[in-house]
Amino acid sequence: MANRSRPSQQKRHKERARQEKQKIKFERRQEAKANPKGPRQPGEDPDIAGIIPGPQPPREDMLIGDDIDVAVDADGDVDEVNEA
């Protein structure tokens, strides 16, 4: 007889978990509505905002050798290369 009541207990537990998840999602959505992200510029795509076009400076892990110092300015140009 004990086996027959087990599925209904599992269903109740599963339903409670689902309701709790829905509650958390609802609260998160309400918080997002209350605190919207920063203002968007009209005509600006938020996916590419702040990306600088043109060649990018080399990544540190892509540089050849550990003893090379590279200084990159704000424009992305390599200013100096010092080999030790």
C-alpha positions in Angstrom: 0.0 0.0 0.0 2.9 2.4 0.7 3.9 2.3 -3.0 0.6 3.8 -4.1 0.9 7.0 -2.1 4.5 7.7 -3.2 3.7 9.1 -6.7 1.3 11.7 -5.2 3.9 12.8 -2.7 6.4 13.1 -5.6 3.9 15.1 -7.6 3.3 17.5 -4.6 7.0 18.0 -4.2 7.5 18.6 -7.9 4.6 21.1 -7.9 6.0 23.0 -4.9 9.3 23.2 -6.6 7.7 24.5 -9.8 5.7 27.1 -7.9 8.8 28.3 -6.1 10.7 28.6 -9.4 7.8 30.6 -10.8 7.8 32.9 -7.8 11.5 33.5 -8.1 11.1 34.3 -11.8 8.2 36.6 -11.1 10.2 38.5 -8.4 13.2 38.8 -10.7 11.0 40.2 -13.5 9.4 42.7 -11.2 12.9 43.8 -10.0 14.0 44.2 -13.6 11.0 46.4 -14.4 11.6 48.6 -11.3 15.4 49.0 -12.1 15.8 49.2 -15.9 19.2 49.2 -17.4 20.9 52.4 -18.4 19.3 54.7 -21.0 19.8 53.7 -24.6 20.8 56.1 -27.4 18.2 56.2 -30.2 19.5 54.3 -33.1 22.2 52.6 -31.1 22.5 48.8 -31.2 23.1 47.6 -27.6 24.9 44.5 -28.8 27.7 46.6 -30.4 27.7 49.7 -28.2 31.2 50.6 -27.1 33.0 48.5 -29.7 35.9 50.2 -31.4 36.2 49.3 -35.1 39.5 48.5 -36.7 42.4 46.3 -35.7 42.5 45.1 -32.1 45.5 44.9 -29.9 47.0 41.4 -29.6 45.9 39.4 -26.6 48.5 38.8 -24.0 48.3 35.0 -24.3 48.9 35.3 -28.1 52.2 37.1 -27.8 55.3 35.1 -28.7 57.7 34.7 -25.8 57.3 35.6 -22.2 60.0 38.4 -22.2 58.3 40.8 -24.6 56.7 44.0 -23.2 54.1 45.7 -25.4 52.5 49.0 -24.8 49.2 49.6 -26.5 47.6 53.1 -26.5 43.8 53.9 -26.5 43.7 53.8 -30.3 44.9 50.2 -30.3 48.3 51.1 -31.8 51.4 49.4 -30.5 53.6 52.2 -29.1 56.8 50.3 -28.1 58.1 46.8 -28.0 60.9 46.0 -25.6 62.7 42.7 -25.7 64.5 41.8 -22.5 
